Amino acid sequence: MDSMNAGPANSAPSAHRNSDVWVVIPLYNEAEVIGGVIRGLLTEFPHVVCIDDGSTDGSGSIASYAGARLLRHPINLGQGAALQTGFEFALEQGARYVVTFDADGQHRVEDALAMVDRARADNLAIVFGSRFLDDRTKPGLLKKIVLKTAVWVTNITTRTKLTDAHNGLRVIRDDALRQVKLRQDRMAHGTEIVVQLGKTKLPFAEQPVEVLYTDYSKAKGQSLLNSVNILVDLIIR
């Protein structure tokens, strides 16, 4: 396992209705927003772990101060590696469900909560967030075309039928998560996780979610160029 240090546990009560849920956040240079992201999540989820993937801006310290558990990669290994470290840690803590959540503020706590509730109610092992099941998300025409193309490529290569291939908001039950071993460190890990979860043959569904495209999130990687890079990763991987 990657070298890491665990920060102090937050003090949320163990009797919380989502005490069996761990939110896993890959973290790389998000000092401006990560504190608010964590504080928002802790209103509904008592367990949040951030994997500081070699940040140089103090993001890890801010995350720990805001109440998250903190794991550290001494160098930047990529989002796939950060997720895998978080998955292994959450399972060691006895997580029944893991929520993957982006650090840049583009995901909504309300959507994550609804996805966990649906996993429980419908006995689902995986719930994928999709920005294309309703009209709340406004990615722009060109970005939408690129993302839709990525969906088409992913569905062909993985033999799945998802409407959103690279949405970082997911809920994964422990029996499915134990079968995930991510090795793709760059953005292609989004396809890799779909492949591995599909192979479990466990029940899954998609859930409508809203992705918030702010000026900040676009600057941090949600631009059109980043979407093109994801598509290139899919084609050449």
C-alpha positions as CSV (number, residue, x, y, z in Angstrom):
1,M,0.0,0.0,0.0
2,D,1.1,3.6,-0.6
3,S,3.0,5.3,2.2
4,M,0.5,7.3,4.2
5,N,-0.2,8.9,7.6
6,A,-3.7,8.9,9.2
7,G,-4.9,12.1,10.8
8,P,-7.1,12.3,13.8
9,A,-10.6,10.9,13.6
10,N,-13.5,13.3,13.6
11,S,-15.8,13.4,16.6
12,A,-19.1,12.6,14.9
13,P,-21.3,10.3,16.9
14,S,-21.1,6.6,16.0
15,A,-24.9,6.3,16.2
16,H,-25.4,8.4,13.2
17,R,-27.7,6.8,10.6
18,N,-24.8,6.9,8.1
19,S,-22.2,5.6,10.5
20,D,-21.5,2.7,8.1
21,V,-20.6,5.0,5.3
22,W,-17.2,6.4,4.4
23,V,-16.8,9.3,2.0
24,V,-13.5,9.0,0.0
25,I,-12.0,12.2,-1.5
26,P,-8.9,12.2,-3.6
27,L,-7.2,15.5,-2.8
28,Y,-4.6,17.4,-4.8
29,N,-4.1,21.2,-4.3
30,E,-7.6,22.2,-3.4
31,A,-6.8,24.5,-0.4
32,E,-9.3,27.1,-1.5
33,V,-12.4,24.9,-1.3
34,I,-11.6,21.6,0.5
35,G,-12.6,22.9,4.0
36,G,-16.1,23.9,2.9
37,V,-16.5,20.6,1.0
38,I,-15.7,18.6,4.1
39,R,-17.8,20.6,6.4
40,G,-20.8,20.2,4.1
41,L,-20.3,16.4,4.0
42,L,-20.0,16.1,7.7
43,T,-23.5,17.4,8.2
44,E,-24.8,14.1,6.7
45,F,-21.8,11.7,6.8
46,P,-19.7,11.3,10.0
47,H,-16.8,9.6,8.3
48,V,-14.8,11.5,5.6
49,V,-11.3,10.5,4.5
50,C,-9.1,12.6,2.2
51,I,-6.2,11.1,0.4
52,D,-3.7,14.0,0.0
53,D,-2.0,13.0,-3.2
54,G,1.2,15.0,-2.9
55,S,-0.4,18.4,-2.5
56,T,1.9,21.4,-2.2
57,D,-0.6,24.0,-1.0
58,G,-1.5,22.8,2.5
59,S,-4.7,21.1,1.4
60,G,-4.1,18.2,3.7
61,S,-3.8,20.3,6.8
62,I,-6.9,22.2,5.9
63,A,-8.8,18.9,5.3
64,S,-7.7,17.5,8.7
65,Y,-8.6,20.7,10.5
66,A,-12.1,20.7,8.9
67,G,-12.7,17.2,10.4
68,A,-11.6,14.7,7.8
69,R,-9.3,11.7,8.4
70,L,-6.2,12.3,6.4
71,L,-4.0,9.9,4.5
72,R,-1.0,11.1,2.7
73,H,0.9,10.1,-0.5
74,P,4.3,11.7,-0.3
75,I,4.3,12.3,-4.0
76,N,1.5,12.7,-6.6
77,L,0.5,9.3,-7.8
78,G,-2.8,10.2,-9.5
79,Q,-6.5,10.0,-8.8
80,G,-6.8,6.3,-9.4
81,A,-4.1,5.5,-6.8
82,A,-5.6,7.9,-4.3
83,L,-9.0,6.2,-4.7
84,Q,-7.5,2.8,-4.2
85,T,-5.7,3.9,-1.0
86,G,-9.0,5.4,0.3
87,F,-11.0,2.2,-0.6
88,E,-8.6,0.0,1.3
89,F,-8.6,2.3,4.3
90,A,-12.5,2.5,4.4
91,L,-12.8,-1.3,4.2
92,E,-10.3,-1.6,7.1
93,Q,-12.6,0.7,9.1
94,G,-15.6,-1.6,8.5
95,A,-17.4,0.6,5.9
96,R,-20.6,-0.9,4.5
97,Y,-20.8,1.8,1.8
98,V,-18.2,4.1,0.3
99,V,-19.1,7.3,-1.5
100,T,-16.5,8.7,-3.9
101,F,-16.7,12.5,-4.0
102,D,-14.6,15.1,-5.8
103,A,-12.6,17.7,-3.8
104,D,-13.3,20.7,-6.0
105,G,-16.9,21.4,-4.9
106,Q,-18.6,20.2,-8.0
107,H,-20.7,17.5,-6.3
108,R,-23.7,18.1,-4.0
109,V,-24.1,16.5,-0.6
110,E,-27.8,16.1,-1.2
111,D,-27.1,13.9,-4.3
112,A,-24.7,11.7,-2.4
113,L,-27.2,11.3,0.4
114,A,-30.0,10.3,-2.0
115,M,-27.7,7.8,-3.7
116,V,-26.9,6.1,-0.3
117,D,-30.6,6.0,0.6
118,R,-31.4,4.4,-2.7
119,A,-28.6,1.8,-2.3
120,R,-30.1,0.8,1.0
121,A,-33.8,0.9,-0.1
122,D,-33.3,-1.0,-3.4
123,N,-30.5,-3.4,-2.2
124,L,-28.1,-2.0,-4.7
125,A,-24.3,-2.7,-4.6
126,I,-23.4,0.2,-6.9
127,V,-25.1,3.5,-7.6
128,F,-23.5,5.6,-10.4
129,G,-24.2,9.3,-10.5
130,S,-25.3,10.6,-13.9
131,R,-25.4,14.3,-15.0
132,F,-27.4,13.3,-18.1
133,L,-30.6,11.8,-16.5
134,D,-32.0,15.3,-15.9
135,D,-31.4,18.8,-17.1
136,R,-29.9,20.4,-14.0
137,T,-26.3,20.2,-15.2
138,K,-25.1,22.7,-17.8
139,P,-21.9,21.5,-19.3
140,G,-22.0,23.5,-22.5
141,L,-22.6,22.0,-26.0
142,L,-19.0,21.1,-26.9
143,K,-18.2,19.6,-23.5
144,K,-21.5,17.7,-23.6
145,I,-20.6,16.2,-27.0
146,V,-17.1,15.1,-25.8
147,L,-18.6,13.6,-22.6
148,K,-21.3,11.8,-24.6
149,T,-18.6,10.4,-26.9
150,A,-16.7,9.2,-23.8
151,V,-19.9,7.4,-22.7
152,W,-20.3,5.7,-26.1
153,V,-16.6,4.6,-26.0
154,T,-16.8,3.3,-22.5
155,N,-20.1,1.4,-23.1
156,I,-18.6,-0.3,-26.1
157,T,-15.3,-1.2,-24.3
158,T,-16.9,-2.2,-21.0
159,R,-20.2,-3.7,-22.4
160,T,-22.2,-1.6,-19.9
161,K,-25.1,0.7,-20.5
162,L,-24.4,3.9,-18.5
163,T,-25.4,7.4,-19.5
164,D,-22.4,9.1,-17.8
165,A,-19.0,7.4,-18.0
166,H,-16.8,9.7,-15.9
167,N,-18.8,11.0,-13.0
168,G,-16.8,10.9,-9.8
169,L,-19.9,10.6,-7.6
170,R,-20.6,7.0,-6.8
171,V,-21.8,4.8,-4.0
172,I,-20.2,1.3,-3.7
173,R,-21.2,-1.4,-1.2
174,D,-18.4,-3.3,0.5
175,D,-19.0,-6.6,-1.3
176,A,-18.5,-4.8,-4.7
177,L,-15.6,-2.6,-3.4
178,R,-13.6,-5.7,-2.3
179,Q,-13.4,-6.7,-6.0
180,V,-12.0,-3.3,-7.1
181,K,-8.2,-3.0,-7.6
182,L,-7.4,0.2,-9.5
183,R,-4.2,0.3,-11.5
184,Q,-4.9,3.1,-13.8
185,D,-3.6,6.3,-12.1
186,R,-4.7,8.9,-14.6
187,M,-8.3,9.7,-15.7
188,A,-8.7,6.3,-17.4
189,H,-9.3,4.9,-13.9
190,G,-12.9,6.0,-14.4
191,T,-13.4,3.4,-17.1
192,E,-11.4,0.8,-15.2
193,I,-13.7,1.1,-12.1
194,V,-16.7,0.6,-14.4
195,V,-15.1,-2.5,-15.9
196,Q,-14.3,-4.0,-12.5
197,L,-17.7,-3.2,-10.9
198,G,-19.4,-4.6,-13.9
199,K,-17.6,-7.9,-13.5
200,T,-19.0,-8.3,-10.0
201,K,-22.4,-9.0,-11.5
202,L,-23.9,-7.2,-8.5
203,P,-27.0,-5.1,-8.8
204,F,-26.5,-1.4,-9.8
205,A,-28.4,1.6,-11.0
206,E,-27.8,5.2,-12.1
207,Q,-29.0,8.2,-10.1
208,P,-29.6,11.7,-11.5
209,V,-27.1,14.2,-10.0
210,E,-26.1,17.8,-10.6
211,V,-22.5,18.6,-11.4
212,L,-21.7,22.2,-10.6
213,Y,-19.4,23.8,-13.2
214,T,-18.0,26.8,-11.4
215,D,-15.1,29.0,-12.6
216,Y,-13.0,27.3,-9.9
217,S,-13.8,23.7,-10.9
218,K,-13.2,24.5,-14.6
219,A,-9.8,25.9,-13.7
220,K,-9.0,22.8,-11.7
221,G,-9.7,20.3,-14.4
222,Q,-13.4,20.4,-15.5
223,S,-12.6,22.3,-18.7
224,L,-13.3,21.2,-22.2
225,L,-9.6,20.4,-22.7
226,N,-9.7,18.0,-19.7
227,S,-12.8,16.2,-21.2
228,V,-10.8,15.8,-24.4
229,N,-7.9,14.4,-22.4
230,I,-10.2,11.8,-20.8
231,L,-11.5,10.8,-24.3
232,V,-7.9,10.4,-25.5
233,D,-7.0,8.3,-22.5
234,L,-10.0,6.0,-23.3
235,I,-8.9,5.5,-26.9
236,I,-5.2,4.9,-26.3
237,R,-5.3,3.0,-23.1
